[in-house]
Amino acid sequence: MKPHLLLPFLSLLASCVMPGAYLPSRGGADLVLPLHFRADAPHVNASINRHRPVSMLLDTGASVSVIESNLAAMNEIAQTGRGTSIKGIHGSAAARQGIMRSFDLGSWHTENVTCYVRASTSQRPGGLGSAILGIDHLRRSCSFVTYDYRAHRVELGFGRSFIPDGNRLTRTPFRMVNGLPMIRVSTGGISWDAVVDTGSSWGIVIDQSTAARLGQAQGGLGMGRGLMLKGVGGSVRADQAGARIIRGPAISLCGQTYADPQLYVMPGPKRIGSRFWHGSRMTLDFRTSTLWLER
């Protein structure tokens, strides 16, 4: 399970070169890039400081970009300033601010991009969480981003708002809280705000107190002793964290209603992870603060 960062929004000192698409685009996108998936979460290949491209988790649930120390050393990321800590689902981890002198995502080139270098290293080198592209860089530079889970690609717009052109298209407003996009979710007579979290491998995640409000303080299906929930702040076994799967009443989000939804009860903030977005096209239009969903 990937880290979920709740850091203050950072200013980026970026000089941009307007890119051109090399795949067919929709919705007015200027750049379209292929996605690949690890643990059900979307990744994109990017080049740091002109080095060989690395796989980065494309994470709307991370307010800033985070690179593990071994990968940072391989890509010559300069570390600046004093040590600090970054906050995740399972606690905090030591880190230092870093600067990517150049960052290339397809034909999009930026310079002097702020990131954080995490002191600890994943038990799975090169796996989920070794390099995270946070939403701050995209939000500062792009007018919209489309995560096309159906076609395995990401579409970036730079010059205008998203142009909806699909069938079964719904929308909902989102707001940025602590640098993260959040939408409203309603079920069983209660509502809450949830992070739009493409970096999460799970679907609709709620905390224990929300499960109790839904009348399910206990019960459901346990996730087993063998499953480890990993992220910034360490790892914990699913059974130790009380993680379980329950069935909720009809749930409304993104302008649609879903009957008999599967809900994951886990530590951390309430969120909507990639398992929910699979099979759809999900767009965050930063100019209008609108989330568009095409099923």
DABELLIN-V797157 format. One record per residue. RES is the residue in three letters. PHI is phi in degrees with one decimal (none if undefined). OMEGA is omega in degrees with one decimal (999 if undefined). NEAR is the number of other C-alpha atoms within 8 Angstrom. Layout:
RES/PHI/OMEGA/NEAR ; RES/PHI/OMEGA/NEAR
//
This chain:
MET/none/-170.5/9 ; LYS/-77.8/176.0/11 ; PRO/-69.6/178.9/11 ; HIS/-118.8/-170.5/12 ; LEU/-95.6/178.4/13 ; LEU/-126.3/-176.5/12 ; LEU/-101.2/176.3/10 ; PRO/-59.8/178.6/7 ; PHE/-63.9/-176.4/9 ; LEU/-107.0/174.4/7 ; SER/-81.2/178.7/5 ; LEU/-110.5/175.8/9 ; LEU/-95.5/-170.6/8 ; ALA/-122.3/167.9/8 ; SER/-109.4/-168.6/8 ; CYS/-111.9/168.7/8 ; VAL/-110.9/-177.4/7 ; MET/-63.7/-174.5/7 ; PRO/-84.1/170.7/10 ; GLY/-124.4/-177.4/8 ; ALA/-75.0/172.3/12 ; TYR/-123.4/168.8/7 ; LEU/-129.1/177.6/7 ; PRO/-57.1/-175.6/6 ; SER/-108.1/174.9/11 ; ARG/-132.5/173.2/7 ; GLY/67.4/178.7/8 ; GLY/82.5/-178.8/10 ; ALA/-65.4/176.9/13 ; ASP/-96.2/-178.6/13 ; LEU/-142.2/179.2/16 ; VAL/-126.7/-175.2/14 ; LEU/-128.8/177.8/12 ; PRO/-72.5/173.0/8 ; LEU/-108.1/165.4/10 ; HIS/-128.8/-171.0/9 ; PHE/-119.2/171.4/8 ; ARG/-127.9/-177.0/9 ; ALA/51.2/177.0/6 ; ASP/71.2/-178.1/8 ; ALA/-104.9/-173.6/14 ; PRO/-77.8/176.7/14 ; HIS/-127.5/177.8/12 ; VAL/-135.3/178.0/12 ; ASN/-86.4/-179.6/9 ; ALA/-137.9/179.1/12 ; SER/-109.5/178.9/12 ; ILE/-110.0/178.6/14 ; ASN/54.2/175.1/11 ; ARG/68.7/178.4/8 ; HIS/-84.0/178.3/7 ; ARG/-56.7/-177.9/6 ; PRO/-56.3/177.7/8 ; VAL/-120.7/178.1/9 ; SER/-83.5/-179.3/10 ; MET/-119.8/175.1/13 ; LEU/-69.7/-179.0/14 ; LEU/-88.7/-159.9/14 ; ASP/-118.6/174.4/14 ; THR/-73.9/178.7/13 ; GLY/-92.5/175.2/16 ; ALA/-121.0/-176.7/17 ; SER/-75.2/179.2/16 ; VAL/-136.7/177.5/15 ; SER/-83.0/-178.4/15 ; VAL/-131.8/-179.7/13 ; ILE/-121.7/176.6/13 ; GLU/-70.5/-170.7/14 ; SER/-59.1/-178.8/11 ; ASN/-66.2/178.9/7 ; LEU/-70.7/177.4/10 ; ALA/-63.4/178.3/11 ; ALA/-65.6/179.7/8 ; MET/-62.5/-176.7/6 ; ASN/-104.7/173.0/9 ; GLU/54.1/175.9/7 ; ILE/-81.8/-179.5/11 ; ALA/-74.6/177.9/7 ; GLN/-100.3/-175.2/9 ; THR/-127.8/174.1/8 ; GLY/74.0/-179.8/6 ; ARG/-82.7/177.8/6 ; GLY/-68.1/179.1/8 ; THR/-144.4/176.2/8 ; SER/-132.6/175.2/9 ; ILE/-115.1/-173.2/12 ; LYS/-99.4/177.7/13 ; GLY/-134.2/-175.8/14 ; ILE/-63.0/-173.9/13 ; HIS/-102.7/179.3/13 ; GLY/129.0/-177.2/9 ; SER/-122.0/177.5/10 ; ALA/-138.0/179.6/14 ; ALA/-70.4/-179.9/11 ; ALA/-157.0/173.1/12 ; ARG/-132.6/177.2/15 ; GLN/-67.6/179.1/14 ; GLY/-132.3/178.2/12 ; ILE/-128.9/170.3/12 ; MET/-88.7/-175.9/14 ; ARG/-58.8/174.2/10 ; SER/-139.4/-179.7/12 ; PHE/-141.2/-176.3/15 ; ASP/-121.8/176.0/12 ; LEU/-120.1/-170.1/9 ; GLY/61.0/179.6/9 ; SER/-91.5/178.6/9 ; TRP/-88.6/-177.2/12 ; HIS/-115.7/173.8/14 ; THR/-130.8/-176.7/12 ; GLU/-130.9/177.1/12 ; ASN/53.1/-177.7/13 ; VAL/-94.3/-179.2/14 ; THR/-71.9/173.4/13 ; CYS/-147.6/173.0/12 ; TYR/-123.7/178.1/12 ; VAL/-101.2/-178.0/14 ; ARG/-81.6/-175.9/13 ; ALA/-67.4/-179.0/10 ; SER/-80.0/-179.1/8 ; THR/-118.5/179.7/10 ; SER/-62.2/173.9/9 ; GLN/-73.2/178.5/4 ; ARG/-121.5/-177.1/6 ; PRO/-54.2/178.8/7 ; GLY/80.1/-176.5/8 ; GLY/-91.4/-177.7/8 ; LEU/-57.9/176.8/11 ; GLY/101.1/178.8/12 ; SER/-69.6/176.8/14 ; ALA/-144.4/-175.9/15 ; ILE/-120.1/173.5/13 ; LEU/-94.7/-177.9/13 ; GLY/-75.1/-174.0/15 ; ILE/-74.5/-176.7/16 ; ASP/-60.8/-178.0/12 ; HIS/-64.9/179.1/12 ; LEU/-68.9/-176.3/9 ; ARG/-66.3/-180.0/10 ; ARG/-73.0/-171.7/7 ; SER/-107.9/-171.8/7 ; CYS/-105.4/171.8/12 ; SER/-83.9/174.0/15 ; PHE/-156.4/175.5/15 ; VAL/-135.3/175.9/13 ; THR/-110.4/176.5/11 ; TYR/-100.7/-176.4/10 ; ASP/-93.7/-178.6/12 ; TYR/-72.4/-179.2/12 ; ARG/-74.3/-175.9/8 ; ALA/-95.8/179.9/5 ; HIS/55.8/177.5/9 ; ARG/-154.9/174.6/12 ; VAL/-118.8/-177.1/12 ; GLU/-120.9/-177.1/15 ; LEU/-115.2/173.8/13 ; GLY/-109.5/-177.0/15 ; PHE/-120.6/-169.4/11 ; GLY/-106.5/-175.5/7 ; ARG/-157.2/178.3/7 ; SER/-72.5/178.6/12 ; PHE/-63.2/177.9/12 ; ILE/-109.8/-178.7/6 ; PRO/-67.5/-178.3/7 ; ASP/-144.8/-176.2/6 ; GLY/-106.7/174.6/6 ; ASN/-91.6/178.9/6 ; ARG/53.4/-176.9/6 ; LEU/-98.5/176.5/10 ; THR/-124.5/-178.1/10 ; ARG/-146.9/176.2/10 ; THR/-154.0/176.9/11 ; PRO/-73.4/170.2/8 ; PHE/-127.8/176.0/11 ; ARG/-133.0/-179.2/9 ; MET/-92.0/178.3/8 ; VAL/-127.4/-176.3/7 ; ASN/53.9/177.1/9 ; GLY/81.2/-177.0/12 ; LEU/-122.6/178.4/15 ; PRO/-78.1/-178.1/12 ; MET/-130.5/177.7/12 ; ILE/-125.9/-178.7/14 ; ARG/-90.5/178.6/10 ; VAL/-126.1/-179.8/11 ; SER/-134.1/175.2/11 ; THR/-164.8/174.6/11 ; GLY/56.7/178.3/9 ; GLY/83.6/177.5/5 ; ILE/-124.5/179.7/8 ; SER/-136.0/175.2/8 ; TRP/-156.7/174.4/7 ; ASP/-95.4/-179.0/9 ; ALA/-127.9/177.2/12 ; VAL/-73.6/170.6/13 ; VAL/-77.3/-164.6/13 ; ASP/-125.6/179.2/13 ; THR/-66.4/-178.9/15 ; GLY/-80.3/177.7/16 ; SER/-87.8/177.6/15 ; SER/-78.1/-173.2/13 ; TRP/-96.2/-179.7/11 ; GLY/-104.4/179.0/14 ; ILE/-85.9/-175.3/12 ; VAL/-108.8/174.9/13 ; ILE/-125.3/177.5/13 ; ASP/-95.9/-175.2/12 ; GLN/-63.7/-178.2/10 ; SER/-65.9/178.0/7 ; THR/-69.1/176.6/8 ; ALA/-59.6/178.7/12 ; ALA/-65.2/178.2/10 ; ARG/-65.2/177.2/9 ; LEU/-85.9/178.7/10 ; GLY/81.6/-178.6/6 ; GLN/-128.4/177.6/10 ; ALA/-63.1/177.6/10 ; GLN/-135.3/177.2/5 ; GLY/86.5/-175.7/6 ; GLY/87.8/-177.6/9 ; LEU/-102.9/175.4/7 ; GLY/-66.7/-175.2/9 ; MET/-95.1/171.3/10 ; GLY/91.5/-178.8/7 ; ARG/-78.6/-174.3/9 ; GLY/-83.5/-176.1/6 ; LEU/-89.0/177.2/8 ; MET/-103.9/173.4/10 ; LEU/-95.0/-172.3/9 ; LYS/-116.1/177.8/11 ; GLY/177.7/176.2/14 ; VAL/-57.4/-177.8/16 ; GLY/100.8/175.6/11 ; GLY/115.7/-177.6/9 ; SER/-129.9/177.2/9 ; VAL/-148.1/176.4/10 ; ARG/-69.6/-177.8/11 ; ALA/-56.9/-178.8/15 ; ASP/-69.7/177.2/10 ; GLN/-66.6/-179.3/8 ; ALA/-84.2/-178.2/9 ; GLY/73.0/-179.2/9 ; ALA/-69.1/179.7/13 ; ARG/-155.5/179.7/12 ; ILE/-117.5/178.4/12 ; ILE/-127.0/173.0/12 ; ARG/-107.5/-177.7/9 ; GLY/-108.3/172.1/12 ; PRO/-68.5/-179.3/9 ; ALA/-49.8/-174.6/11 ; ILE/-117.9/-179.6/14 ; SER/-115.2/173.9/11 ; LEU/-159.4/179.3/11 ; CYS/55.9/177.0/11 ; GLY/75.7/179.6/8 ; GLN/-131.6/176.4/7 ; THR/-117.4/-177.7/8 ; TYR/-119.6/-179.2/8 ; ALA/-81.8/174.1/7 ; ASP/49.4/-176.1/9 ; PRO/-73.5/172.9/10 ; GLN/-92.0/-177.9/9 ; LEU/-117.5/178.2/12 ; TYR/-101.6/178.2/13 ; VAL/-96.4/-172.5/14 ; MET/-145.4/174.2/12 ; PRO/-68.5/174.8/10 ; GLY/96.2/-176.8/7 ; PRO/-70.4/174.4/9 ; LYS/-68.3/-172.2/11 ; ARG/-155.0/175.8/12 ; ILE/-118.9/-173.5/15 ; GLY/-93.5/-171.7/16 ; SER/-63.4/179.4/16 ; ARG/-61.2/176.8/11 ; PHE/-75.9/-175.2/9 ; TRP/-78.7/-179.3/12 ; HIS/-56.7/-178.8/8 ; GLY/86.8/-176.1/7 ; SER/-132.1/166.9/11 ; ARG/-114.3/-178.2/14 ; MET/-118.5/-176.7/13 ; THR/-120.2/169.6/12 ; LEU/-104.4/178.1/11 ; ASP/-94.4/-174.3/14 ; PHE/-72.2/-179.5/11 ; ARG/-71.0/-178.0/8 ; THR/-107.8/-176.9/6 ; SER/52.9/-178.9/10 ; THR/-122.6/171.3/12 ; LEU/-99.5/176.7/13 ; TRP/-105.5/-179.0/15 ; LEU/-130.9/176.9/12 ; GLU/-117.5/179.4/11 ; ARG/-93.0/999/8
//
